[in-house]
Amino acid sequence: MTEPTLSLEALRQRIDALDNDILRLISERAACAQQVAEIKAEHEPGAVFYRPEREAQVLRRIMELNQGPLDSEEMARLFREIMSACLALEQPVKVAYLGPEGTFTQQAALKHFGESAISLPMAAIDEVFREVEAGAVNYGVVPVENSTEGVINHTLDSFMDSGLRICGEVVLRIHHHLLVAETTRRDKVSRIYSHPQSFAQCRKWLDAHFPQAERVPVSSNAEAARLVKTEWHSAAIAGDMAAKLYGLAKLAEKIEDRPDNSTRFLIIGNQDVPISGEDKTSLVVAMRNQPGALHGLLEPFHRHQIDMTRLETRPSRTGVWNYVFFIDFKGHREEPRVAAMLEEVQLRAAEVKVLGSYPVGVL
Ligand SMILES: C=C(O[C@@H]1C=C(C(=O)O)C=C[C@H]1O)C(=O)O
């Protein structure tokens, strides 16, 4: 009986000693980050302390070095928080996101910037753009596409009128839950609130399990969660953040029809992000309405062997051009092969706007 107790005691002592080391090392790291900030401030007044490409490199390196037993993503999340705290020491990053509080966009913002960032909810996507343009916040986070439901047109359209750049992307696995107030019984649920996108993502599950319940679309999942807090006959479809924020119980977990359901969010700001080593570029291209225009646009991508990851068409709202294409591809605008391709595309298009080159989402 004494043996295990002794070794348990010994292990706890070892953990305490390790914690001392971790504490010392994190403090040393934070002091280094502070010095980096001092050097930046000295060399360029008004400098941006946050460096997306450097953060991506730090996280990728940690994931490569990690040998377990924690898995690499878990380890990167811990380092994400260490970096976030180090950065906040100098200047907490202020981030506007498509609110209200408790939405997946807030979850994406905190996943990308860490919990030390200050996140501010905005009522609409164009308000997020405006807040960043006005300089009231450093960055904005907006959803751009969902793997089940497709592109979010509001976000693409906002880029057409904006001079902001894309500084990063973050992909979030979207898990929806059926949430109720603590006293609500399953057989009493006659109404379900959610955002139309979430209804669409859970349609089959709802048809199978709650065919009779009235489905009421609202402006966000978080709003749905807020409503059911006081309605004993209603349920909401929303994510973990909203469940926690409103203290709701889960009647059913992960009810999305597709297990790989995920949403991609963009980080928007005023920065041109240098090469991180694994980057993506987003463009808006306006073409004249003439035969072979689309082929002419795509051909240089093919010839320079550039991997296009997305192509969206949007109606042009200016009337001058007939098509506007949103294109994402792998590579950074400063890589010679990409620069050569862009030059050729520029010759063929009516207008090309590079929305940004940025690190491929790490977490
Ligand atoms: C320390 C720096 O500044 C910030 C803090 C970082 C960190 O804690 O590792 C990384 C990038 C920047 O967001 C830096 O540029 O190296």
The ligand as an SDF file (V2000), in Angstrom:
LIG
                    3D

 16 16  0  0  0  0  0  0  0  0999 V2000
    7.9770   38.3260  -30.6280 C   0  0  0  0  0  0  0  0  0  0  0  0
    7.4600   38.7940  -31.7570 C   0  0  0  0  0  0  0  0  0  0  0  0
    6.2350   39.4710  -31.8240 O   0  0  0  0  0  0  0  0  0  0  0  0
    4.9880   38.8460  -31.6420 C   0  0  0  0  0  0  0  0  0  0  0  0
    5.0320   37.7350  -30.6730 C   0  0  0  0  0  0  0  0  0  0  0  0
    5.4020   36.4600  -31.0810 C   0  0  0  0  0  0  0  0  0  0  0  0
    5.7720   35.3710  -30.1030 C   0  0  0  0  0  0  0  0  0  0  0  0
    5.4350   35.4850  -28.9190 O   0  0  0  0  0  0  0  0  0  0  0  0
    6.4380   34.4100  -30.5110 O   0  0  0  0  0  0  0  0  0  0  0  0
    5.4460   36.1760  -32.4750 C   0  0  0  0  0  0  0  0  0  0  0  0
    5.0890   37.1060  -33.4050 C   0  0  0  0  0  0  0  0  0  0  0  0
    4.5210   38.4070  -33.0250 C   0  0  0  0  0  0  0  0  0  0  0  0
    3.1210   38.3330  -33.0870 O   0  0  0  0  0  0  0  0  0  0  0  0
    8.2070   38.6240  -33.0450 C   0  0  0  0  0  0  0  0  0  0  0  0
    7.9280   39.3200  -34.0220 O   0  0  0  0  0  0  0  0  0  0  0  0
    9.0990   37.7590  -33.0930 O   0  0  0  0  0  0  0  0  0  0  0  0
  1  2  2  0
  2  3  1  0
  2 14  1  0
  3  4  1  0
  4  5  1  0
  4 12  1  0
  5  6  2  0
  6  7  1  0
  6 10  1  0
  7  8  2  0
  7  9  1  0
 10 11  2  0
 11 12  1  0
 12 13  1  0
 14 15  2  0
 14 16  1  0
M  END
$$$$
